[in-house]
Amino acid sequence: MMQWKLAALGALGGAALAIAIVFGTAALGFFPARVDGRQVRAYLLRNPQIFAEMQQRFAEQQEANEDQAERARQTAVDRAGMKTFFDPAVAYVTGPANAATTFVEFYDYDCPFCRASQPVVKAFYEAHRSDARFAFVELPIPELHGPGAVMAANASLAARRQGDKFVCFHFALMGEKTVVTPQMIDADAAACGLDVAKLNADMTGKGIEASRVRARKLAATVRFDGTPTFIIDGKVHSGELDDDSLKQMTGG
């Protein structure tokens, strides 16, 4: 995140750069905000290390804010209770109802971090499909990933209506490398043995939008504002999932 911020500052020019520096450094307490452009220039020429200090301070603040947000998400999940996430009206649910291990994922098919997590998620599913309870929850974020994210979520929701073929379709769609298209949806559905015509009809059918709305409301209730977000054995993990993180969460 910090590299993005600095790149954005670097892309600004002239007065815009001066304004950004003034407000940024003043907000971090380096000098009073009531200074003119000449004072800013003179100060920065005398103190070029200010950028490194700003970067460090900003990174520390961001980390503290994210830790606080993650604690808030965990508290909200604990309050909601795990049964909330295994509601078939919200998620595609599979695995033994009495399983000791539980795995929930909120995802967007066009999210690069969801796709990067796919190998770990799929391997865990294949290893524990008979002894863990899984909940797959569509949370498209078109504001970030475009309208195709909603189309892909609609296809996923429609695929739920064709039983256990959903899982194959889910991993196939999540394994795509570019923005999901109708052609990808049809090809992945056919490869997984779904009825493609029924899938396309169901995508625009009654209840699909309502399912998305329910999932989004649940995400808002537990303060999930990005994808992927996982709940593994009751513990929240936001962002890309790797082998080390998964082992820490499952004790394996």
N, C-alpha and C positions, 0 to 999 in steps of 0.2 A: 504493500500500500504506500509506503514512504517513497519508493522509487517513482511511483505514479505521480505523487504530489510534486516531487522535485522536477519531473519531466514536464508537468503542466506549467510550473513556474518558469522553466527554461524556455517554453514555447511562447511565453508572453513577451511583449516588447515595450520599450520606452516607459511611458507613464504608468501603463498597466503593471509592469514589473515592479516599479517603485512602490506603487500602492500595495501590491501583494506582499512585498517585503516589509513595508511599514506595519501593516496589520498583523502579519504573521509573527514578526519579531516582537512587536508590542504585546500581542496576546500571550506570548511565551515569557514575557517579563524582561526582555533584554534592554529595552529603552522605552521612554514615554512615546505615546502615539502622536503627540503634537509636535511634529518636526516637519521641516520642508525637505524638498528633494535634494538640496545641496548637503544638508546635514546627514541624510540617509547615505548619500554617496560617500561622504567623508568618513562616516562611521564604519561602513562596510570595507572601505579601503584600508582602514586602520585595523579592522578585525575580521579578516577573511575566514577565520575559523568559526565564525558565527553560523555558517551553513551546516557544518558538521554538528555543532551543538544543537541547532534547531532540529536536525534529523534525529539525533539521539533522544532529545526531549519528546519529540512528536511520537517516535516509536514507543517510548515508555508509556506515554499517555494512551496510545492506541491499544497497547497490550493490556493495560489496566482496565480500559473501557470494555474490551472484549471479554476479559475474565469476569467482569461484573455482569455483562450481558449473559454469559454462559451460565453463571450461577442463577440468574433470574429465570433462564429457560429451564434449568434443572428443577427449580422450585415449582414452576408452573406445571411441569410434567408430573412431578410427585403429587401435586394437588389434584391433577386431572385423573390420575390412576391409569395403570397400563391397559385396563379393559377398554378404555376410550379409544385406543389406537388399533384395536383388533375388532372394530365394528365393521361388518361387511358393507355397510352403507358408506363408509369412508375409504376402506382399504380392500385390496385383494388379500385375503388371508389364507394361509396354507400351513400345514404342519400340525402336529398333535396339540390339542387344546390344553393338555396338562403339562406341556413341555417346560422344563426348568429354564431352558435358554430361549430368550425372545429377541427378535431382530426386527426393527422398524426402520424404513427409509422413506423420507420425503424427497422427491426428485423431480427434475425437469429433463426431458429427453434431449434438449438442445444445450444443456448445461455442461461445459467442458469438465468441471470438477466431478460431476456425476459420472460422466463417461470415464474419467481417469480412475474412479473408484470401482468401476465395473468388474475388473478382473478379481479383485479381492472379494467383492460381494458375491460374485458368481461362484468362486471357489468355496466360499463359506457355505453358500446355499447347497451346492452339490455334496459337500461333506456332511451337512447337518439337516438335510431335507426331511429325514425321518425322525429326528430327535429335537428339533427346534421349531418354534412358532414364528412365522414370518408375516409381516404386514407391509405391503407395497402401496405407497400413497402418492398419487399424482399431485404435484404442486407446480404447474407451469407458471413461469414469470415472464409474460410477454413484454413487460417493460424493459427487461434485459435481453431477452433472446428472440423477440419478435413473435408475430402471430402464429408461426409454425409450431411454437411450443404448445399452444392450445390445441392445434390440430393433432399433434402427436399424443397429447393427453387424452383427447377424445377417442382416438384409435385404441389407446390402452384401455380406457374404460369400456369401450365396446367389446374388446377382446375378452374382458372378464366374463362376458355372457356366453363364452364358448368353453367354459370349464378350465381344466388344467393346462390347456394349450396356451393359456395366458403367459405362463412363466417363460416358455420358449420365445414367444413373441416379445415379451418385455426385454429379455436379454439381447435378442436380435436387434431390436430398435435402439437399445442403449449402446449397442456396439457399433452403430453407424459413425462415420468419421466427419460427416458434413451435416449441414442443416437438414432436418428431416423433410422429405417431400412425399406427396401422395404416391409416387412410384415406389419409393422405399417401403412405405407402409404396405402396399399391395404385395410387393416381392417378399417381405419378411413374413407377412401373414400366410402367403401361399407356402413358403418354405416350412412353416410350422404347422401346416395342415389345417389352418383355419378356413372357414367359408368366407372368401373375400367379399363376395356380394353382400352377404349378411353383415359383415363387419362394416362395410361402407354405409349400408342402410342404418345400422345401429348408431353410427357415429353422430348422426344428426337426429337421432330419435329422442323420445321422451326420457327424461331422467339424467341424460349425460351432463348437461350444464348444472343441474341440481347437485350431482355428485361432486363436481369440481368446486362448487360453492361451499358445500359442507366441508370438504378438505381444507379449503382456504380459511374458513372460519375457525376450524380446529387449529390450524397453523398459527393464526393470529392469537388465539386463546393461550397457546403455550409459547408465544413469542418467537416462533420460527419465522425468520424473515429472509432466508436464503436457502439455496440448495447446493449440495445435498445436506440434509440434516438426519442424523441417525439417533435411534434410541436402542441401545444394545444392553440387554439385561438390566433395563431401567435407567441406564446412564446415557446422558446426552453427549453427542459429539457433532459439532458443526464443521462443515467443510470436508474436503477430500479425505477418504479413508484409505489408510495403507496397512500393511501387515502388522507393523509395530503397534499402531494405535489399536487395531482390532485385538491383538494379543493382550494389551494392557486392559482393555475393557472386559474381555472374557476370562481373564486369568489364565489364558493358554499360551 
